Each structure stands twice: as structure tokens, then as C-alpha cells.
């Protein structure tokens, strides 16, 4: 069975985003999209992947055609 959601601690382990940072971002209305089921906070894996792609920092090499 493919999982579709991760708990904050799992996000921390896989994406190296501290669970405390995720909590702060939720309070500030920032960060990746999440779902609340009662008191549980879950992050859709697809939303995490999309969020990471949208926050890539392009380097000069990328714009000069050196990125491989």
C-alpha cells in the first residue's frame, strides 16, 4: 500500500525540515500544505514534493546553461 501522507516527524526524517519549523510555519500560514484530522497533522506527500520544487533556488550556472 502506497502512503499518501506523512506525519511531521516523518517529514523531518525524510525532507530534513525540523518538525518545530513545520509547526511554526503552520501557525504563520506558511510552508507546505497540510491536512488536519482532529488533532493529527498530516502532510500529503505530493504537496511536499510540489512545495520543494517551487522553492528551488536557481544558481548562476543554471541560467548560463552549465547545469546538467
N, C-alpha and C positions, 0 to 999 in steps of 0.2 A: 504494500500500500504506500503510495506516494504521499508524503506530508505536504500540506499546503500552508501551514502556519508554524511560526516559531515563537517561543516564549522569550522575554527579554534576555534571560541568561544564555539562551541558545544563540540569540543574535550576537551577544557579546563574544561567545566562543567562536562563532563562525566568521563574523564580519569585523571583529576587533573594535566594536563600538561599545563602550562601557554601559552597563545596564543603568547606572546612575545618570549618565548623559542622556540616555533614551528617556528616562523619567523626567529629567529637566526639560527636554525638548517637548515632551507631551504637554507639560504644564504651560509651555510657551507657545504651543500651537505650531511647532517646528518639527523637522525630522521626517522620517518615513511614515507612510500611512499605517495605521494600526486599527485593530478591532477590539472592542471590549465586550466580553460576555460576563455580565455580573461584575465581579472584581478582577477577573482574569484579563490580562492584556496580551493580545496575540498579534504578531506581525505577519501578514501574507508574504510568502517568500517572493512572489512575483513583484510585489510592491517594493520590497527591499532591493531586488536586483535593478528595477527601474530607477529607483531613487539613487542608487550608487552610480549608475550610468549617467544620470542627469547632473551629477556633481563631480564629474571628471574634470580635472584641471589639464588643459592643453598646454603643452610646452612649446617653446620656440621651434624645436626640432620637428614637431608635428606640422606646424604651418610651413616649414621650409621643405617639407617632403622627405625628411630623413627618418620618419617613424616607420617601423617595419611591422 
